[in-house]
């Protein structure tokens, strides 16, 4: 009984598949027939295109040269102008004078009789005027530029020591008019002075010297 039922079911399935396949084949065949029924209309043959003529390059016309006049107008000539440089602002002439009196019988400057400077004694404490000093190298001071521009004059008194070789040591300002204007210039100058002795040989000597700063008129 079981086998009979299985055969019947299998037969029905095969029959269904067969019918389905035949239906699909007929449908596909109908589509092909429809396609075959299409007729193509006649088409006209197109004539081949004419051969293209080669393009000829256009010739550019060069711009004509401007006509140069036979007699061109004369060119304007520039005259050279020389400018004389302005003369620099005139500064007052500077002269510095050193207070050195002359020896009576000799035309050589000396410092005169100094004595004990600032009340201090050197060596035995006796008067220092016995040994005359003659300056053999006097370096003039540099006039301060600001003072020269303003027309300021003045004087500086310096005390210093001259050793046995005639060199200056320990210079100090004891008086200055006006103060602070010519001090540095006077000190720098006096440090470069050099002396030689005349008469008594003294190892060291204290000296005072006044340097005047005046402008030439």
ROMILUM-391353 format. One record per residue (C-alpha): x, y, z; residue number from 0. Coordinates in Angstrom, 2 decimals, m for minus. Layout:
REM residues N
rec east:X&north:Y&up:Z&i:NUM
...
END
This chain:
REM residues 217
rec east:0.00&north:0.00&up:0.00&i:0
rec east:2.86&north:2.34&up:0.86&i:1
rec east:4.61&north:1.71&up:m2.45&i:2
rec east:1.46&north:2.30&up:m4.44&i:3
rec east:0.96&north:5.69&up:m2.85&i:4
rec east:4.61&north:6.63&up:m3.52&i:5
rec east:4.30&north:5.71&up:m7.20&i:6
rec east:1.14&north:7.74&up:m7.59&i:7
rec east:2.70&north:10.83&up:m5.98&i:8
rec east:5.85&north:10.49&up:m8.09&i:9
rec east:3.79&north:10.23&up:m11.25&i:10
rec east:1.84&north:13.35&up:m10.43&i:11
rec east:5.04&north:15.27&up:m9.81&i:12
rec east:6.55&north:14.15&up:m13.11&i:13
rec east:3.38&north:15.07&up:m14.92&i:14
rec east:3.40&north:18.52&up:m13.40&i:15
rec east:7.02&north:19.05&up:m14.36&i:16
rec east:6.35&north:17.94&up:m17.90&i:17
rec east:3.43&north:20.31&up:m18.28&i:18
rec east:5.47&north:23.17&up:m16.85&i:19
rec east:8.34&north:22.54&up:m19.26&i:20
rec east:6.05&north:22.37&up:m22.27&i:21
rec east:4.40&north:25.63&up:m21.23&i:22
rec east:7.73&north:27.37&up:m20.96&i:23
rec east:8.89&north:26.07&up:m24.37&i:24
rec east:5.71&north:27.30&up:m26.07&i:25
rec east:6.03&north:30.73&up:m24.48&i:26
rec east:9.65&north:31.07&up:m25.64&i:27
rec east:8.70&north:29.92&up:m29.15&i:28
rec east:5.95&north:32.51&up:m29.32&i:29
rec east:8.43&north:35.26&up:m28.47&i:30
rec east:10.73&north:34.11&up:m31.25&i:31
rec east:7.86&north:34.20&up:m33.75&i:32
rec east:7.02&north:37.71&up:m32.75&i:33
rec east:10.60&north:38.74&up:m33.35&i:34
rec east:10.67&north:37.07&up:m36.78&i:35
rec east:7.60&north:38.99&up:m37.86&i:36
rec east:9.50&north:42.29&up:m37.70&i:37
rec east:10.41&north:43.55&up:m41.13&i:38
rec east:13.27&north:45.86&up:m41.79&i:39
rec east:12.65&north:48.77&up:m44.10&i:40
rec east:14.99&north:49.52&up:m46.94&i:41
rec east:17.83&north:51.87&up:m46.12&i:42
rec east:19.57&north:54.15&up:m48.50&i:43
rec east:23.26&north:53.93&up:m49.02&i:44
rec east:25.09&north:57.07&up:m48.05&i:45
rec east:27.53&north:58.43&up:m50.56&i:46
rec east:31.11&north:58.69&up:m49.27&i:47
rec east:32.20&north:62.08&up:m48.08&i:48
rec east:34.11&north:64.24&up:m50.40&i:49
rec east:37.79&north:64.36&up:m49.80&i:50
rec east:38.70&north:67.20&up:m47.49&i:51
rec east:40.88&north:69.81&up:m49.01&i:52
rec east:44.09&north:70.49&up:m47.07&i:53
rec east:43.94&north:73.69&up:m45.09&i:54
rec east:46.24&north:76.37&up:m46.31&i:55
rec east:47.89&north:78.46&up:m43.57&i:56
rec east:46.87&north:82.08&up:m43.58&i:57
rec east:49.61&north:84.53&up:m44.27&i:58
rec east:49.92&north:87.18&up:m41.61&i:59
rec east:50.63&north:90.64&up:m42.75&i:60
rec east:53.61&north:92.15&up:m40.99&i:61
rec east:53.06&north:95.65&up:m39.61&i:62
rec east:54.52&north:98.28&up:m41.79&i:63
rec east:57.56&north:100.09&up:m40.46&i:64
rec east:56.86&north:103.69&up:m39.52&i:65
rec east:58.26&north:106.11&up:m41.95&i:66
rec east:61.24&north:107.93&up:m40.49&i:67
rec east:61.24&north:111.60&up:m41.34&i:68
rec east:64.15&north:112.73&up:m43.41&i:69
rec east:64.88&north:115.64&up:m41.13&i:70
rec east:64.17&north:114.54&up:m37.54&i:71
rec east:63.57&north:117.30&up:m34.98&i:72
rec east:66.69&north:118.24&up:m33.02&i:73
rec east:67.10&north:116.60&up:m29.62&i:74
rec east:67.08&north:118.87&up:m26.62&i:75
rec east:70.50&north:118.92&up:m24.95&i:76
rec east:70.72&north:119.11&up:m21.18&i:77
rec east:73.34&north:121.34&up:m19.73&i:78
rec east:75.40&north:119.97&up:m16.90&i:79
rec east:74.96&north:121.87&up:m13.69&i:80
rec east:77.72&north:121.72&up:m11.16&i:81
rec east:76.72&north:122.38&up:m7.59&i:82
rec east:79.45&north:123.66&up:m5.36&i:83
rec east:79.43&north:121.90&up:m1.98&i:84
rec east:78.47&north:124.04&up:0.90&i:85
rec east:81.33&north:125.00&up:3.11&i:86
rec east:81.11&north:123.35&up:6.53&i:87
rec east:79.92&north:125.47&up:9.37&i:88
rec east:82.80&north:127.55&up:10.59&i:89
rec east:84.00&north:126.52&up:14.00&i:90
rec east:85.95&north:128.90&up:16.18&i:91
rec east:89.69&north:128.45&up:16.06&i:92
rec east:90.92&north:126.83&up:19.24&i:93
rec east:94.08&north:127.70&up:21.05&i:94
rec east:95.21&north:126.42&up:24.40&i:95
rec east:97.78&north:128.34&up:26.35&i:96
rec east:99.78&north:126.98&up:29.24&i:97
rec east:100.84&north:129.27&up:32.03&i:98
rec east:104.62&north:128.80&up:31.85&i:99
rec east:106.68&north:131.94&up:32.57&i:100
rec east:110.08&north:132.40&up:30.93&i:101
rec east:113.39&north:132.17&up:32.73&i:102
rec east:115.11&north:135.56&up:32.96&i:103
rec east:118.36&north:134.60&up:31.19&i:104
rec east:117.15&north:131.65&up:29.08&i:105
rec east:114.36&north:131.43&up:26.50&i:106
rec east:113.12&north:128.12&up:27.88&i:107
rec east:109.84&north:127.83&up:29.79&i:108
rec east:109.85&north:126.59&up:33.33&i:109
rec east:107.33&north:126.27&up:36.12&i:110
rec east:108.71&north:128.92&up:38.42&i:111
rec east:108.96&north:128.51&up:42.18&i:112
rec east:106.25&north:126.16&up:43.40&i:113
rec east:107.02&north:125.46&up:47.01&i:114
rec east:105.15&north:122.86&up:48.98&i:115
rec east:101.96&north:121.99&up:47.08&i:116
rec east:98.76&north:121.71&up:49.13&i:117
rec east:100.85&north:122.16&up:52.30&i:118
rec east:102.29&north:118.68&up:52.12&i:119
rec east:106.01&north:118.08&up:52.61&i:120
rec east:108.15&north:115.69&up:50.64&i:121
rec east:111.51&north:114.35&up:51.79&i:122
rec east:112.95&north:116.73&up:54.39&i:123
rec east:109.98&north:119.08&up:54.22&i:124
rec east:112.09&north:121.99&up:52.96&i:125
rec east:111.09&north:124.39&up:50.17&i:126
rec east:110.82&north:122.64&up:46.80&i:127
rec east:111.64&north:125.72&up:44.78&i:128
rec east:115.34&north:124.96&up:44.62&i:129
rec east:115.01&north:122.47&up:41.77&i:130
rec east:113.86&north:124.11&up:38.52&i:131
rec east:111.86&north:121.91&up:36.14&i:132
rec east:111.89&north:122.47&up:32.41&i:133
rec east:109.11&north:120.81&up:30.37&i:134
rec east:110.62&north:119.02&up:27.39&i:135
rec east:107.35&north:117.47&up:26.15&i:136
rec east:104.12&north:119.44&up:26.46&i:137
rec east:101.14&north:117.73&up:24.84&i:138
rec east:98.43&north:120.36&up:24.22&i:139
rec east:94.99&north:119.44&up:25.55&i:140
rec east:92.09&north:118.68&up:23.24&i:141
rec east:89.50&north:121.46&up:23.39&i:142
rec east:86.11&north:119.91&up:24.25&i:143
rec east:83.83&north:120.04&up:21.21&i:144
rec east:80.72&north:121.03&up:23.16&i:145
rec east:82.56&north:123.91&up:24.84&i:146
rec east:83.94&north:125.13&up:21.51&i:147
rec east:80.49&north:125.07&up:19.92&i:148
rec east:79.07&north:127.17&up:22.76&i:149
rec east:82.08&north:129.49&up:22.93&i:150
rec east:83.01&north:128.57&up:26.51&i:151
rec east:86.47&north:129.43&up:27.82&i:152
rec east:88.04&north:128.49&up:31.12&i:153
rec east:91.06&north:127.39&up:33.12&i:154
rec east:92.08&north:124.33&up:35.14&i:155
rec east:94.72&north:124.23&up:37.90&i:156
rec east:96.30&north:120.82&up:38.49&i:157
rec east:98.69&north:119.58&up:41.16&i:158
rec east:100.90&north:116.59&up:40.32&i:159
rec east:104.17&north:114.88&up:41.17&i:160
rec east:107.24&north:114.78&up:38.91&i:161
rec east:109.57&north:111.86&up:39.59&i:162
rec east:113.34&north:111.72&up:39.06&i:163
rec east:112.83&north:110.65&up:35.43&i:164
rec east:110.66&north:113.69&up:34.72&i:165
rec east:107.38&north:111.76&up:34.42&i:166
rec east:104.06&north:112.97&up:35.82&i:167
rec east:102.26&north:111.02&up:38.53&i:168
rec east:99.08&north:111.42&up:40.57&i:169
rec east:97.57&north:114.53&up:38.91&i:170
rec east:94.63&north:116.11&up:40.75&i:171
rec east:92.48&north:119.13&up:39.97&i:172
rec east:92.45&north:121.77&up:42.70&i:173
rec east:90.56&north:124.49&up:40.80&i:174
rec east:88.50&north:124.63&up:37.60&i:175
rec east:86.53&north:127.46&up:35.96&i:176
rec east:83.90&north:126.51&up:34.94&i:177
rec east:83.93&north:123.23&up:36.86&i:178
rec east:83.53&north:119.95&up:35.00&i:179
rec east:84.01&north:121.35&up:31.47&i:180
rec east:87.76&north:121.13&up:30.87&i:181
rec east:88.76&north:118.77&up:33.71&i:182
rec east:89.16&north:115.60&up:31.68&i:183
rec east:91.00&north:117.29&up:28.81&i:184
rec east:93.47&north:118.92&up:31.21&i:185
rec east:94.18&north:115.68&up:33.08&i:186
rec east:94.75&north:113.69&up:29.88&i:187
rec east:97.15&north:116.35&up:28.65&i:188
rec east:99.21&north:116.74&up:31.85&i:189
rec east:99.73&north:112.98&up:32.19&i:190
rec east:101.70&north:113.01&up:28.94&i:191
rec east:104.04&north:115.83&up:29.88&i:192
rec east:107.71&north:115.21&up:30.57&i:193
rec east:110.25&north:117.36&up:32.43&i:194
rec east:113.96&north:117.62&up:32.97&i:195
rec east:115.67&north:119.06&up:36.03&i:196
rec east:117.92&north:122.07&up:36.23&i:197
rec east:119.98&north:122.66&up:39.31&i:198
rec east:119.40&north:120.64&up:42.47&i:199
rec east:118.74&north:116.94&up:41.95&i:200
rec east:115.52&north:116.04&up:43.77&i:201
rec east:113.96&north:112.60&up:43.59&i:202
rec east:110.35&north:113.83&up:43.56&i:203
rec east:108.75&north:117.21&up:43.35&i:204
rec east:105.17&north:118.37&up:43.78&i:205
rec east:104.10&north:120.88&up:41.12&i:206
rec east:101.04&north:123.01&up:40.40&i:207
rec east:100.20&north:124.01&up:36.85&i:208
rec east:97.36&north:126.08&up:35.36&i:209
rec east:96.13&north:125.38&up:31.82&i:210
rec east:94.02&north:128.08&up:30.15&i:211
rec east:91.44&north:127.16&up:27.50&i:212
rec east:90.78&north:130.14&up:25.22&i:213
rec east:89.24&north:130.51&up:21.76&i:214
rec east:91.05&north:132.45&up:19.06&i:215
rec east:89.36&north:135.71&up:18.18&i:216
END
